[in-house]
Amino acid sequence: MSKILFSIYIWTCYVVLFLVFFVLIALVFLFTFPFDKYRRIPNKVLGIMAGLMVRLSPGWKIDVTGYEKYDRSKPTIFIANHESFIDIPLLYELPWRMKWVVKHSMTYIPVMGWMVKLTGQLTINRSSKSALKKLSNLVQPLKDLVPVMIFPEGTRSLDGKIQSFKNGAFLLAMEHGFNLQPVVVDGPFRILKSGSKLLSPIGNLKISVLDPIDVSLFDNMSDLKTYARDKIIEEQQRLRNS
């Protein structure tokens, strides 16, 4: 199958999935919002949609390792490299639901933006001076053991290489003593590059959860950020060579 025909098939399926699951998530939200303050249940429904998104092609092989390294009894900020639009549905393959930090511009996209709000994700304008302050909204969910996922690069990589990291996740972890746990994705960039609409029908999608980082061992945020980025780069290279 050519990339063009395959891409038409995938994007058509994605449109159908988004419309159907928007209705389902909206209904679930209406019934659960009085008692589900972190919107865990709508987020679980979104996870079902994400699972379908990464299984539309029989040529996409998924491999997840290291998930047993996550200690659910500790407040944890996950950080992951950001290769592609496929990253988020792929990361829903992890066997726990997270609160995501996403760009505020996503809320302007019909249906997708509404689902972001209904499932309780945190939206920030990364160019705004208030972005770091808004991350403080994650403190209570983290203390209540709702894990958080942040892409410290801030946006998708244009060439598949890991970009420089922004400070937010690291400042939040150090200030409150939260675990910081790197996650590495590999493969989405080769399936769908940033800025492209063409998808490859064949590819290996990999997730590797690394050991949590004890932030108390670091004297400053810069050293912590450098250490975490080096670990992610090292694991990315290992995944690509395996």
N, C-alpha and C positions, 0 to 999 in steps of 0.2 A: 504494500500500500504506500502511495506517495505521501510525503509530509503534508502536502496541501490537503489531500482528502482526509488524512488522519486528523489533521488539526481542525477541519470543519466538523468532523464527527465528535471530537473531544469538546470543542467549545459549545457545540449544540447541546451535548449532554450536560455540560456545566450550567448552561442557562436553565435547562429543565430542572436540574437539581436545586439550583438556587431558588427558583420560584416555588417548587414544591416544599422545600425545607424552610423557606421563609414563613409559609403558612403554618407549618407544623410548629416551628419555634415560637411564632407569635401566639398560637393557641396554648402551648405549654407555658409560656411566660404569663399569660393571663390567669392561668390556674395556680401558678406556683409563686408569683412575686410576693404575696403577703408573708410567706414564711421562708423563702429562699433568697436571702438578701445578697448573696454572692452569685446568684443565678447559675448555680451548679447544674441544675437539671436542664435548662435550655442549652447550656454548653455541652452536655452529654449528647443531646440531640444533634448539635452541630458536629460533634465527633463522628456520628454515624454518617453524615453527609461527607465529611472529610475522608472517611474510609472508602466510600464509594468513588470519590474523585481520583484516588491513587490506584484504584483497581479497574479502571475502565479499559486499560490496555493489558492484554495478557503478556506483552513484552516488557512490562515494567516489573522488575523483581525487587522486592522489599526485604531489607535485612536490618534488624534492630538488635543492638548488643549493649550490654552494660546497664540495662534498666534496673537491675537489682542493686545498683550502687546508691540509689536514691533512698534516703531515710525519711519516710513520711512523718516521723515524729518531730522533725526539725524544720523551722521556717527556711525555705529555700528559694533563692533567685536563680533561675536557669538562664544561661546566656548561650546563644547559638550563632554560628555564622549564617549569613543570609545570601543564598545563591540565586533564588528564583521564586516566582509566585507559588511554585509547587511546595516550597519549604513548609508553609503552615499546614496544609492538609497532611503532608508527610509526618510532621511532628505530632499530629494527633494520633499517630500509631503508638506513641508512648502510652503505657497503661495507667495514666492518671490525667485528669483534666486540669488545665492551668488557666490563670488569668493572663491575658496577653497585653503587651504594650504595643500599640499600633499607631501609625501616623493619623493625625486628625483628618487629613484630606480623604481618608477612606470613608468617612461618614457622609461625604458628598456623593458617593456612588450609590445610585438607587439599588435597593434590595440588599446588596452587600453591606452598605453602611448601616442599614436598619438592623441587619443581623448582628453586626458588631455591637450595637447599643443593646439589643435585646438579650445578648448573651453576657453582658456585663464586662466587656473588655475596656481597658483604659486607653483613651486616645490622647495624644499629646502633639503639640506643634513643636517640632524639634528646633525650629529656628527662633522660637520665642524664649524670652528670658524667664518665663514662668514655667518652662518645661520641667526643670529640676524640682521646683516646688510642687508641681502636680504629681510627681512620683511619690510624694508623701502619702497620697491616697492609697498606696499599696501596703503601707505599714500594717494597718489593722488586718486586712486579709491574710498577710503573711504570718502575723502573730496567731491568727486563727487557723494556720496550717493550710492555707490555700496557696499552692506554689505559683510562681510568676515566671513568665518567659519574656525576656528582653533580647532584641537583636542589637548588640552594642555598636555594630557598624552603622546603624541608623537607616540604612537603605540597602537595596540589593546590589551585589557586586556586578560590575559591567564586564569583567574579564575572568571571573571565577576565583580570583585571588582575594584573600582576606584583607579588607581595608583597615584603616586605623579605627580604634575604638573610642566611642564617646564615654563621658565620665559617669553618667547617671546610675547605672547598675552598681558600679563599684563604690560610689559615694554612699548609696543607700545601704549596701551590704556592710560597709565599715561603720557607718553611723549607728546601726542597730544590731550589729553582730550576727546578721543572717548568713546562713551558708550560701556560698556562691558555687554553682555547679555547671561546668562547661558541657555543652552538647555539640557534637559535630555532625553536620549533614554533608553528604557527598552524592553527587549524581543529578540533582535537580537542574543544575546549570547546563548540563549536557542535554537534558530533555527540553528545557525551555529557557533560553537566554533572556536576560532583562532587556525590555524594549522590543522583543520579537513576539509574534503571534504563532509562529510555526513550532510544533512539538514533534519530538522524535518518538516513533512508535516502540522503540526498544531502548532500554536503559536500566541501570542498576541504581536503586535508591537506597542509600545507607544512612543509618543513624547510629552514632556511638556516644553513649553517655559516659563521661569521664568521672573520676573521683571528685567528691566535693572539695572545695578549697576552704580551709580554715582561715578566715580573714584576720583573725587576731594575731597571726604569725607575721603580718606585714606592718611595717612602720608607716607607710604612706600609700595613698591611692595609686600613685604612678607605678610603684613597684608591683602592686597587686594587678593592675591593668596589663602591664607588660608580661607578667607571669601567665596570666590567663590567656592572653593572645598567643603567646608562644606555645602553650599546651594545645590550643585549638589548631594552630598551623601544623604542629608536629603530628597530630592525629589525622588531620586532613591528608597529609602526605602519605601516612601509613595506609589509609583507606584507599587512596588512589593507586597505590602500588600493590595492593592485595588482590 
